[in-house]
């Protein structure tokens, strides 16, 4: 009965979260103009914050995102026209300038449109979920409801699928095999180890998503002073001898204070690709039948490698506990 007491409140809270969707990621016209005008290197995290102004169009938003994905393809500013607006360009030169701008805009849009909105194009090779994976259950009639991220999906694998959403608690307690199936049910797949690392390291290929050196508190790797498993064991009255076997999948663990955070909560734990929480928060399974998860979690991002190099191979692909999560990948649409 104690376990249910911790799980039931979550369903009440998550119902209201689910109705919000990804509204928090809506670009505003003001942020687009500011970012895509004189300063195209403005960060995606800053520009994606909600605002009271009218939302930009899909094309405008796509162009802005593309500037973040491929800043080297930024639209030409035509400085000669700006510096000397009275300059009399020939119709041919003006036509060529206009065509160049159109062609580059089309190229930028094609980069963004190659992946779904909840995924980032990494290295022009693979689409990667922006946020750690969540699970929805498909109920009779085709409707979907959020699955509690504190409960394993054991026995329900055939009726669930993976989603990537900002501002929600991501799914722990999931095995690599289950994560693989959930990704596949959404038309995606688990990332390979190389794809995962490239996404984590960002365009600059740094040790951490945000840079070369570790900075405390940027990602959810704070390491609370009391380990959550023994704390949960005391609260649930578990025998000490069974703590590290029976106690590893208890729903209460990731609901304790200073443990698992909503996706994107640490806004600076990202990089130029716009993927979040690839270090800390939850371990993330990758496509390895022998079992590998990467990135560390909120209690450890260094014991098995530093930052994006972190990899645990101690468990098989069917293992799960409170710390194991995932994100999905997929091949991008081809450029025509």
C-alpha positions in Angstrom: 0.0 0.0 0.0 2.9 2.3 0.6 4.1 2.1 -3.0 0.7 3.0 -4.3 0.6 6.1 -2.1 3.6 7.5 -3.9 2.4 6.6 -7.4 -1.2 7.8 -7.4 -0.4 11.5 -6.9 1.8 11.4 -10.0 -1.1 10.5 -12.3 -3.0 13.5 -11.0 -0.1 15.8 -11.7 0.8 14.4 -15.0 -2.7 14.8 -16.4 -2.3 18.5 -16.2 1.2 18.4 -17.7 0.1 16.3 -20.6 -2.4 19.0 -21.7 0.4 21.5 -22.0 2.2 19.5 -24.8 5.3 21.4 -25.9 3.8 24.9 -25.5 6.9 25.9 -23.5 9.0 25.4 -26.6 7.1 27.8 -28.8 9.3 30.4 -30.6 8.0 34.0 -30.4 8.2 36.5 -33.3 10.3 38.8 -31.1 12.8 36.0 -30.2 13.0 34.9 -33.9 13.8 38.4 -35.1 16.3 39.0 -32.4 18.1 35.7 -33.0 18.0 35.6 -36.8 18.8 39.2 -37.4 22.2 40.7 -36.3 22.9 37.8 -33.9 22.2 34.4 -35.6 24.4 32.7 -33.0 21.8 33.2 -30.2 21.2 30.0 -28.3 18.2 27.8 -29.1 17.5 27.4 -25.4 17.1 31.2 -25.0 15.0 31.7 -28.1 12.7 28.8 -27.4 11.3 30.2 -24.1 7.6 31.1 -24.3 6.6 34.7 -24.7 3.5 36.8 -24.9 4.0 37.9 -28.5 2.6 36.3 -31.6 4.2 32.9 -32.5 6.4 32.8 -35.6 5.3 30.9 -38.6 6.6 27.4 -39.1 8.9 28.6 -41.9 10.4 31.4 -39.8 10.9 29.0 -36.8 12.5 26.4 -39.1 14.9 29.0 -40.5 15.9 30.1 -37.0 16.5 26.5 -35.9 18.5 25.8 -38.9 20.8 28.7 -38.0 21.5 26.9 -34.8 22.1 23.6 -36.6 24.3 25.0 -39.3 25.4 28.5 -38.5 27.9 28.5 -41.4 24.9 28.5 -43.7 23.5 31.7 -42.3 21.7 33.9 -44.8 23.9 36.5 -46.6 23.5 39.9 -45.0 24.4 41.7 -48.3 26.6 44.3 -46.4 27.1 46.5 -49.5 23.3 47.1 -49.7 23.1 47.8 -46.0 26.1 50.2 -46.0 25.1 52.0 -49.2 21.4 51.6 -49.7 21.5 54.1 -52.6 24.0 52.0 -54.5 22.6 51.3 -58.0 23.0 47.5 -58.5 22.2 46.2 -62.0 19.0 44.1 -62.3 21.2 41.1 -63.0 23.2 41.4 -59.8 20.1 42.1 -57.7 18.4 39.0 -59.3 21.4 36.9 -58.4 21.4 38.2 -54.8 17.7 37.4 -54.4 18.2 33.9 -55.9 21.1 33.2 -53.5 19.0 34.2 -50.6 16.1 32.0 -51.7 18.4 29.0 -52.4 20.1 29.3 -49.0 16.7 29.7 -47.2 15.5 26.5 -48.9 18.7 24.7 -47.8 18.2 25.8 -44.2 14.6 24.7 -44.2 15.5 21.3 -45.6 17.9 20.7 -42.7 15.2 21.3 -40.1 12.4 19.6 -42.0 14.4 16.4 -42.3 13.6 15.5 -38.7 10.3 15.6 -36.6 9.9 18.7 -34.4 10.8 16.7 -31.3 14.1 15.6 -32.7 17.4 17.3 -33.7 19.4 16.8 -36.8 22.9 15.7 -35.7 25.8 15.9 -38.1 23.4 15.9 -41.0 23.3 12.1 -40.5 20.7 11.2 -37.8 17.7 12.6 -36.0 18.0 12.4 -32.2 15.3 13.0 -29.6 15.8 16.4 -28.0 14.6 15.1 -24.6 14.9 11.9 -22.7 12.1 9.4 -23.6 8.7 9.2 -22.0 6.1 6.4 -22.5 2.5 6.6 -23.5 0.1 3.7 -23.4 -2.2 3.0 -26.3 -5.6 2.1 -24.9 -8.6 0.3 -26.6 -10.0 2.7 -29.2 -6.6 4.2 -30.1 -6.5 6.9 -27.4 -3.2 7.4 -25.5 -2.5 8.2 -21.9 0.8 8.9 -20.2 2.5 6.0 -18.4 3.9 6.7 -15.0 7.6 7.2 -15.3 8.0 5.6 -11.9 6.6 2.3 -12.9 8.2 -0.4 -15.1 6.4 -1.4 -18.3 6.8 -5.1 -17.6 4.0 -7.0 -19.3 2.7 -4.0 -21.2 5.4 -3.8 -23.9 3.0 -4.4 -26.7 0.7 -1.5 -25.8 3.2 1.4 -25.2 5.3 3.6 -27.4 8.1 6.2 -26.9 7.6 10.0 -27.0 10.0 12.9 -26.5 8.6 15.9 -24.6 10.0 18.9 -22.7 9.1 19.6 -19.1 8.0 16.1 -18.1 9.5 13.4 -15.8 11.3 11.0 -18.2 10.8 7.2 -18.0 13.1 5.3 -15.7 12.8 1.6 -14.7 13.1 0.5 -18.4 15.4 -2.1 -20.0 17.3 -1.7 -23.2 15.1 -4.2 -24.9 11.9 -2.5 -23.7 13.3 0.9 -24.8 14.1 -0.5 -28.2 10.6 -1.8 -28.7 9.1 1.5 -27.5 11.2 3.5 -30.0 10.2 1.1 -32.8 6.5 1.5 -32.0 7.0 5.2 -32.7 8.8 4.7 -36.0 12.2 5.3 -34.4 15.0 3.2 -33.0 17.7 3.3 -30.3 20.7 5.3 -31.1 24.0 3.6 -31.8 26.8 4.3 -29.4 28.5 6.6 -32.0 25.3 8.5 -32.8 24.6 9.0 -29.1 28.1 10.3 -28.4 28.1 12.7 -31.4 24.8 14.2 -30.2 26.0 14.5 -26.6 29.3 16.2 -27.6 27.6 18.8 -29.9 29.0 20.4 -33.0 32.3 21.2 -31.2 32.7 17.6 -30.0 33.4 18.6 -26.4 33.7 16.3 -23.3 30.4 17.7 -21.9 27.4 19.0 -23.9 28.2 22.5 -22.7 32.0 22.5 -23.1 35.4 20.9 -22.4 35.3 21.0 -18.6 32.8 19.9 -16.0 30.8 22.7 -14.3 28.8 21.8 -11.3 25.0 22.2 -11.5 24.8 22.7 -15.3 23.4 19.2 -15.7 21.5 17.1 -13.1 24.6 15.5 -11.7 24.6 17.1 -8.2 24.9 13.8 -6.3 22.7 14.0 -3.3 24.4 13.3 0.1 22.2 10.3 0.9 21.8 7.6 -1.8 18.1 7.3 -2.7 18.0 3.5 -2.6 18.8 3.1 1.1 16.6 6.0 1.8 13.7 4.4 0.0 14.4 1.1 1.7 14.0 2.7 5.2 10.8 4.4 4.1 9.4 1.1 2.8 10.7 -1.1 5.5 12.8 -3.3 3.2 15.3 -5.8 4.7 18.9 -4.5 4.3 20.0 -7.7 2.8 17.5 -7.3 -0.1 18.0 -3.6 -0.7 20.2 -3.8 -3.8 17.9 -6.5 -5.4 14.3 -5.9 -4.4 14.9 -2.2 -3.7 16.2 -1.1 -7.1 12.8 -0.7 -8.9 10.7 0.9 -6.2 8.5 3.7 -7.5 9.4 6.0 -4.5 13.1 6.3 -5.5 12.8 8.8 -8.3 10.1 10.7 -6.4 12.4 11.6 -3.5 13.7 15.2 -3.3 16.8 16.1 -5.3 16.6 13.1 -7.6 15.1 12.9 -11.1 14.2 16.2 -12.8 11.8 17.1 -15.6 13.3 17.0 -19.1 15.1 20.3 -20.0 14.9 21.5 -16.4 18.6 22.3 -16.5 18.3 24.6 -19.4 22.1 25.0 -19.9 22.6 21.2 -20.2 22.5 21.3 -23.9 24.6 22.1 -27.0 24.4 23.5 -30.5 22.3 20.6 -31.7 19.6 21.5 -29.1 19.5 18.1 -27.3 19.1 18.2 -23.5 20.1 16.1 -20.5 22.5 13.8 -22.3 24.7 13.9 -19.2 23.0 13.2 -15.8 19.3 12.8 -15.0 19.0 9.2 -16.3 21.3 6.7 -17.9 20.4 6.2 -21.5 20.3 2.9 -23.3 22.0 2.6 -26.7 21.7 0.0 -29.4 23.9 -2.8 -28.0 22.4 -6.3 -27.6 25.0 -7.0 -24.8 23.8 -4.0 -22.9 25.3 -0.5 -22.7 23.8 2.7 -21.2 25.5 6.1 -21.5 25.7 9.6 -20.0 25.4 8.7 -16.3 22.5 9.7 -14.0 21.9 12.1 -11.2 24.2 10.2 -8.8 27.0 9.4 -11.1 28.4 10.9 -14.3 32.1 10.0 -13.8 32.7 6.5 -12.4 32.5 4.9 -15.9 33.9 7.8 -18.0 33.6 11.6 -17.9 30.5 13.3 -19.3 29.7 12.2 -22.8 32.3 9.4 -22.6 30.4 7.7 -19.7 29.3 4.1 -20.5 28.1 1.3 -18.3 28.4 -2.3 -19.6 27.8 -4.2 -16.4 24.2 -5.1 -17.1 22.5 -7.1 -19.9 20.0 -5.6 -22.3 17.0 -6.9 -20.3 18.1 -5.2 -17.0 16.3 -2.1 -15.6 16.2 -0.1 -12.4 15.3 3.4 -11.2 18.3 4.9 -13.0 17.9 3.5 -16.6 16.2 5.7 -19.2 16.6 6.2 -23.0 16.1 8.4 -26.0 15.4 7.4 -29.6 17.0 8.1 -33.0 15.8 7.8 -36.6 17.2 8.3 -40.0 16.5 11.8 -41.4 14.4 12.3 -44.6 16.6 12.4 -47.7 17.3 15.7 -49.4 15.7 15.8 -52.8 
